[in-house]
Amino acid sequence: MLTMLPIIGWSQSLISTGDDTVYVLPGTAVSSVSGVALNGTGNNYFSLSYGTDLYDVSPASKRVLMGNPFAAYEVRNVGSTAIANFYMDINYLSQKPLADLSIQNANTTGNYKVNLKQVTHVGYNDIPVEWTISRSGANALDMHNLIFKWGDELEITQIPVKRLYVYNDISGLWEQLPTGNTMVDEISNTLIYSGYQGDLTAKKFMIAQADPVIDLTGSLDTLTWCAGYTSAIQSFLLEANNIIDDVTVYAPSNFEISLIPQGPFADSLVLSPVANNVGPVVIYIRISAVATASGTFDIIAAYDDVFYSLLTDSLEIVSTDDLELPTITAPADITVAGDGNCEATGVALGSAVADDNCELASVVNDAPATFPLGATTVTWTATDAAGNMATATQLVTVVDTISPVISGVPADITVSNDL
């Protein structure tokens, strides 16, 4: 261990390549011509008390080169609300870009240790650096504000929609932290995460393009398919976040969609993001007039990201054949006079009143051309386009209103009595 006493410096750079510990006592003034380099493969360790800094002595640097992923840079005795600044560089493609970290402590006084590793995280469009933070006496309720800053060399092509990720040791997965706590300054290459709550015990962080999210939601009722006609209209919601290109919504076969209930309706809709988000947007859907079948179908929303490839979400919609019977009311019962043949022809029956949830195909009756004397039941039948039928009856009564005719009556006669 190398313990630094007050007003101590070195004229050349301090380079550690082994398991060295450099422990700087409080109140010590430390300066170096070329800064500090923690290289090699050992667990080398550089520890400063809060308030101690590396002097800028031309051409000196306040920075610490974290050339070894096992090396640790510590700031001790960081009080509540105080900010521990870690001015760090890292070896990357024969360059030494900065990879700074500032930690604002919102807890009791503690010591903070940082490890820095150059690594490209497979499956992520990332800044190829991993910051590992450890706090003495850490617990799950600790709160911190974290500020990350990186050099242009680490982001040759700008990464869109950057977010902070933390590694979950239990699941073995990187988890994106909430967007609402995140602020990114693309000009200064800075990400600020406010209000991180958690146990900072060897906690790993990285910065990468946010996971795109698309979500279709809605409770859609079953629609009745009426061949040749559009159905009633329903609606659902689309929301997309952390996207950099258009989202396309596809209506399933036999359906059509629109952004307004009056239409126009189409097979698909293309929605462009505003500030990397879409919606929530209300989308209207109905069965098309040219539909050929009923069944269970999926509405699809698709987003094709340059880095994360194709992302989709679906929402189910169901249509059924028309099984509903039409309604029909027969004309009122009627009574008509028979003709000289005791029958009636050309009877005006009136009109039945019929309706259907889809479309009526026909309304007919079985009335005879000639009604006999007496009561005859006429059955009216309504049939819809799906072949569903309903009936109603009408009673037609023919009555004889013609008096009988008597002929050949004998002549009047006079007769006497027998007395």
matplotlib code that plots the C-alpha trace (Angstrom):
import matplotlib.pyplot as plt

x = [0.0, 1.2, -0.2, -0.1, 0.7, -0.3, 1.3, 2.7, 3.0, 4.9, 6.5, 5.8, 2.5, 1.5, 1.1, -0.1, 0.2, -0.2, -2.2, -1.2, -3.2, -2.8, -4.6, -4.6, -5.1, -7.6, -6.0, -3.4, -2.6, -1.9, -0.6, 0.9, 2.3, 0.3, -2.3, -3.0, -3.1, -4.5, -3.2, -2.2, -4.5, -4.3, -6.8, -5.1, -6.9, -6.8, -8.6, -9.2, -11.0, -14.0, -12.7, -9.3, -8.5, -5.7, -4.1, -3.8, -0.1, 0.6, 0.4, -1.1, -4.5, -7.0, -8.1, -7.6, -7.0, -9.0, -6.9, -7.7, -11.3, -10.4, -9.0, -11.1, -11.3, -12.7, -14.0, -14.4, -16.5, -19.1, -21.7, -25.4, -26.2, -22.5, -21.4, -18.5, -16.9, -14.9, -13.0, -12.0, -10.6, -10.7, -8.6, -10.7, -9.5, -6.0, -7.6, -8.4, -11.9, -13.4, -16.1, -16.9, -19.3, -20.8, -22.7, -24.9, -25.5, -28.9, -28.2, -25.9, -22.1, -20.5, -17.6, -18.1, -16.0, -16.2, -14.9, -14.8, -14.8, -14.7, -17.2, -19.7, -23.0, -24.3, -27.8, -27.7, -26.9, -24.7, -21.9, -19.2, -18.5, -19.8, -19.7, -19.8, -20.7, -20.3, -21.3, -20.2, -23.2, -25.5, -29.1, -32.2, -33.6, -30.6, -31.3, -28.8, -28.6, -26.2, -24.5, -22.7, -20.5, -18.7, -16.3, -17.2, -14.8, -17.3, -20.2, -18.9, -22.5, -25.1, -27.2, -30.9, -33.1, -30.5, -31.5, -29.7, -29.7, -28.9, -27.9, -30.1, -27.9, -30.8, -32.3, -29.0, -30.6, -30.1, -33.2, -34.0, -34.6, -37.7, -37.7, -39.3, -36.2, -33.8, -32.5, -30.0, -27.9, -26.7, -24.4, -22.4, -22.7, -24.3, -27.0, -28.6, -30.6, -32.5, -33.7, -32.1, -33.3, -31.4, -28.6, -25.3, -23.3, -21.2, -24.1, -23.5, -24.8, -24.6, -26.1, -27.8, -30.6, -33.9, -36.0, -38.8, -42.2, -45.5, -48.8, -52.2, -55.1, -58.8, -61.8, -63.4, -66.9, -67.7, -68.9, -71.5, -70.5, -73.2, -72.0, -71.8, -72.1, -69.8, -70.3, -70.7, -67.5, -65.4, -62.1, -58.8, -55.7, -52.1, -49.2, -45.5, -42.5, -38.8, -39.1, -37.2, -39.3, -42.8, -45.2, -47.6, -50.9, -52.4, -56.1, -56.6, -58.2, -61.9, -61.5, -60.5, -59.2, -59.3, -58.2, -61.7, -65.0, -66.3, -63.3, -61.8, -61.0, -58.0, -56.1, -53.3, -52.2, -48.7, -48.1, -45.0, -43.4, -43.3, -40.4, -39.9, -43.4, -46.7, -50.1, -52.0, -54.0, -57.6, -58.0, -61.4, -62.1, -65.0, -65.7, -65.2, -68.1, -65.9, -65.3, -65.5, -65.4, -65.9, -63.6, -60.9, -58.3, -55.3, -54.8, -51.0, -48.8, -45.2, -42.1, -38.8, -35.9, -32.5, -30.8, -33.4, -35.1, -38.8, -41.1, -44.8, -47.9, -51.3, -54.9, -57.6, -60.9, -63.7, -66.5, -69.3, -71.8, -75.2, -77.3, -79.9, -83.5, -85.2, -88.4, -91.7, -95.2, -98.0, -100.8, -104.0, -106.6, -109.2, -112.7, -113.9, -117.1, -117.2, -118.3, -121.1, -119.0, -118.7, -115.0, -112.7, -110.0, -107.6, -107.7, -105.6, -103.7, -101.7, -97.9, -95.9, -93.4, -90.0, -86.5, -83.1, -79.7, -78.0, -80.1, -83.4, -83.3, -87.1, -90.5, -93.1, -96.5, -98.3, -101.7, -103.7, -104.9, -108.5, -109.7, -112.6, -115.5, -114.5, -111.2, -107.8, -104.4, -101.8, -98.2, -95.7, -92.0, -89.0, -85.6, -82.2, -79.1, -77.7, -80.8, -82.3, -86.1, -89.0, -92.8, -96.0, -99.6, -102.7, -106.3, -108.4, -112.1, -114.4, -118.1, -121.3, -123.2, -125.5, -129.1, -130.5, -132.8, -136.1, -137.9, -140.8, -143.0, -146.6, -149.5, -151.7, -154.7, -158.1, -159.6, -162.8, -163.1, -164.8, -167.8]
y = [0.0, 3.5, 6.0, 9.6, 12.3, 16.0, 18.0, 15.0, 14.7, 12.9, 14.5, 11.6, 9.6, 7.1, 3.8, 0.7, -2.7, -5.0, -5.4, -1.9, 0.2, 4.0, 5.4, 9.2, 10.6, 13.5, 16.9, 15.6, 17.6, 15.2, 16.1, 14.2, 15.3, 12.7, 11.6, 8.1, 4.9, 1.6, -0.9, -4.6, -7.4, -7.1, -5.7, -2.3, 0.3, 4.1, 5.7, 9.4, 11.1, 13.3, 16.8, 15.6, 16.1, 15.6, 18.9, 20.1, 20.7, 21.3, 19.0, 17.1, 15.5, 15.1, 11.9, 8.3, 5.8, 2.7, 0.3, -2.7, -4.0, -5.2, -1.8, 0.2, 4.0, 5.0, 8.3, 8.0, 9.8, 11.2, 13.0, 13.4, 15.4, 15.5, 14.5, 12.1, 12.7, 10.0, 11.4, 8.3, 7.3, 3.9, 2.1, 1.8, 1.3, 2.7, 5.8, 6.9, 8.3, 9.6, 7.6, 9.8, 9.1, 11.4, 10.0, 12.2, 10.7, 11.1, 8.9, 8.9, 9.3, 6.5, 5.3, 4.8, 2.5, 2.3, -0.2, 0.5, -2.1, -1.8, -4.3, -4.4, -5.9, -8.5, -7.7, -4.0, -0.9, 0.5, 2.7, -0.1, 0.6, -0.9, 1.0, -1.0, 0.9, -0.2, 1.7, 0.9, -0.3, -0.3, -1.3, -1.6, 1.8, 3.9, 6.8, 8.3, 10.6, 9.2, 11.2, 9.4, 11.2, 9.6, 10.6, 10.9, 8.0, 5.7, 6.8, 7.0, 6.8, 8.4, 6.0, 7.1, 7.1, 6.3, 4.9, 3.5, -0.2, -2.0, -5.7, -8.0, -10.6, -13.0, -13.1, -12.6, -9.9, -6.2, -4.2, -0.8, 1.9, 4.2, 6.8, 9.4, 9.5, 9.9, 13.0, 12.8, 15.7, 14.6, 17.7, 17.0, 13.2, 13.1, 10.9, 11.9, 9.4, 10.9, 9.0, 5.6, 3.4, 0.2, -1.6, -0.4, -3.5, -4.2, -2.9, -2.8, -0.1, 0.5, 2.9, 1.6, 2.3, 1.9, -1.2, -0.3, -1.1, -1.4, -2.2, -3.0, -2.9, -3.0, -5.1, -6.0, -7.6, -10.3, -8.9, -10.4, -10.9, -10.0, -10.9, -7.9, -5.4, -3.6, -4.4, -2.1, -0.2, -1.0, 0.7, -0.2, 1.6, 1.6, 3.0, 2.8, 4.0, 4.4, 4.1, 5.9, 4.9, 4.3, 1.7, -0.1, -1.5, -4.2, -5.1, -8.9, -10.3, -9.6, -6.4, -2.7, 0.0, 3.8, 6.7, 8.2, 6.4, 8.0, 6.6, 6.2, 2.6, 0.7, -2.6, -0.9, 2.4, 3.9, 6.0, 8.2, 8.8, 12.2, 12.5, 8.7, 7.8, 7.1, 7.6, 6.3, 6.5, 5.3, 3.1, 2.0, -1.4, -3.0, -6.0, -5.2, -5.3, -7.7, -10.1, -13.8, -15.6, -15.3, -16.5, -15.5, -13.0, -11.0, -7.3, -6.8, -3.8, -4.0, -1.9, -2.7, -1.2, -0.9, -2.5, -4.5, -5.9, -6.7, -6.1, -6.9, -7.0, -8.4, -8.1, -10.7, -9.9, -12.4, -12.5, -15.0, -15.9, -14.3, -16.6, -14.1, -14.6, -11.7, -10.3, -10.2, -9.0, -10.1, -7.8, -7.7, -10.4, -9.5, -10.6, -10.3, -11.1, -14.0, -13.7, -15.5, -18.7, -18.4, -17.6, -14.5, -13.6, -10.6, -10.2, -7.2, -8.7, -5.7, -5.8, -7.6, -5.5, -7.3, -6.4, -8.0, -7.3, -7.7, -7.6, -9.1, -11.3, -11.8, -11.4, -13.8, -15.4, -18.6, -17.0, -18.9, -17.1, -17.9, -18.0, -20.4, -19.7, -19.7, -19.0, -19.5, -19.0, -17.2, -17.7, -14.8, -15.7, -13.4, -14.7, -12.9, -13.1, -15.8, -18.0, -17.4, -17.4, -16.2, -16.5, -14.8, -15.7, -13.8, -15.0, -14.4, -15.1, -15.2, -14.8, -15.2, -11.9, -12.8, -13.7, -16.9, -16.7, -18.8, -19.4, -21.7, -20.9, -22.4, -20.0, -18.9, -21.2, -20.9, -23.9, -24.4, -26.1, -29.4, -28.3]
z = [0.0, -0.9, 1.6, 0.4, 3.0, 2.8, -0.1, -1.9, -5.7, -8.3, -11.4, -13.7, -14.1, -11.5, -13.2, -11.3, -13.1, -10.1, -6.9, -5.7, -3.3, -3.4, -0.4, -0.2, 3.3, 3.8, 3.2, 0.9, -2.3, -5.1, -8.5, -11.4, -14.8, -16.7, -14.2, -12.8, -14.8, -13.3, -15.8, -15.8, -14.6, -10.8, -8.4, -8.2, -6.1, -6.0, -3.1, -2.4, 0.5, -0.6, -1.3, -2.5, -6.1, -8.6, -9.4, -12.9, -13.3, -17.0, -18.9, -16.0, -15.9, -13.2, -14.8, -13.9, -16.7, -15.9, -18.0, -16.0, -15.5, -12.0, -10.9, -8.5, -8.0, -4.7, -3.2, 0.6, 3.2, 0.8, 2.9, 2.3, -0.8, -1.7, -5.2, -5.8, -9.2, -10.9, -13.8, -15.7, -19.1, -20.7, -23.4, -26.6, -30.2, -29.4, -27.8, -24.3, -24.3, -21.1, -19.3, -16.3, -13.5, -10.8, -7.9, -5.7, -2.3, -0.8, 2.2, 5.1, 4.6, 2.7, 0.5, -3.2, -5.4, -9.2, -11.7, -15.4, -18.1, -21.9, -23.3, -26.1, -24.8, -27.2, -28.5, -27.6, -29.5, -26.6, -25.4, -25.0, -21.4, -18.2, -14.9, -11.7, -8.5, -4.9, -1.8, 1.8, 3.9, 0.9, 1.2, -1.0, 0.1, -0.8, -3.2, -5.7, -8.6, -11.3, -14.0, -16.8, -19.4, -22.3, -25.1, -28.8, -29.5, -27.7, -29.9, -33.4, -34.8, -32.6, -30.7, -30.7, -27.6, -25.1, -21.7, -18.6, -17.9, -14.7, -14.5, -12.6, -10.9, -10.3, -13.8, -15.5, -17.7, -18.3, -17.2, -18.7, -16.0, -16.3, -19.0, -16.7, -14.5, -17.5, -19.2, -22.1, -23.4, -26.9, -27.2, -24.1, -24.2, -20.8, -19.3, -15.9, -14.0, -11.1, -8.1, -8.5, -5.6, -4.9, -3.3, -4.8, -4.1, -7.2, -9.3, -13.0, -15.3, -19.1, -21.6, -24.7, -27.2, -25.4, -26.0, -28.4, -27.2, -29.2, -27.6, -29.0, -26.4, -26.5, -25.6, -28.9, -29.1, -31.6, -34.9, -37.2, -40.7, -43.2, -46.7, -49.0, -46.2, -43.7, -40.1, -37.0, -36.1, -33.0, -31.8, -30.1, -29.0, -30.3, -28.3, -29.2, -27.3, -27.9, -31.6, -34.4, -37.4, -38.5, -37.0, -39.4, -38.3, -40.5, -40.5, -40.7, -43.9, -44.2, -42.1, -42.7, -40.4, -40.2, -37.9, -37.9, -37.7, -40.9, -42.8, -45.3, -44.3, -45.6, -45.2, -43.2, -41.5, -41.2, -38.1, -37.6, -34.2, -32.4, -30.0, -30.4, -29.4, -31.1, -29.4, -27.7, -30.9, -31.4, -34.5, -35.8, -37.3, -39.1, -41.3, -45.0, -47.5, -49.6, -46.7, -47.7, -44.3, -40.6, -37.9, -35.4, -36.7, -35.5, -35.8, -36.2, -35.3, -36.6, -36.1, -37.9, -36.0, -37.7, -34.7, -32.8, -35.9, -36.2, -33.3, -33.4, -31.2, -31.9, -30.8, -31.5, -33.1, -33.8, -36.4, -36.7, -39.4, -39.2, -37.1, -36.1, -37.4, -39.1, -37.6, -39.4, -38.6, -40.9, -42.1, -40.0, -40.5, -43.1, -44.0, -47.6, -49.5, -51.8, -55.4, -57.1, -57.0, -53.2, -53.5, -53.5, -56.0, -56.2, -52.4, -51.2, -48.3, -47.3, -46.6, -43.9, -41.9, -41.8, -40.6, -40.2, -38.5, -41.9, -45.0, -46.0, -49.1, -49.5, -47.9, -49.4, -48.6, -49.6, -50.3, -52.9, -56.0, -55.1, -51.5, -50.7, -48.6, -44.9, -43.2, -44.8, -43.0, -45.0, -43.9, -44.5, -44.6, -44.2, -45.3, -44.9, -47.0, -44.7, -45.2, -41.7, -41.9, -39.7, -40.3, -39.3, -40.2, -41.4, -41.4, -44.5, -44.1, -47.1, -46.3, -48.5, -48.7, -51.6, -50.8, -52.4, -55.4, -55.5, -58.8, -60.1, -57.2, -57.9, -58.5, -55.7, -55.1, -53.3, -51.6, -49.6, -46.3, -45.9, -44.0]

ax = plt.figure().add_subplot(projection="3d")
ax.plot(x, y, z, "-o")
ax.set_aspect("equal")
plt.show()
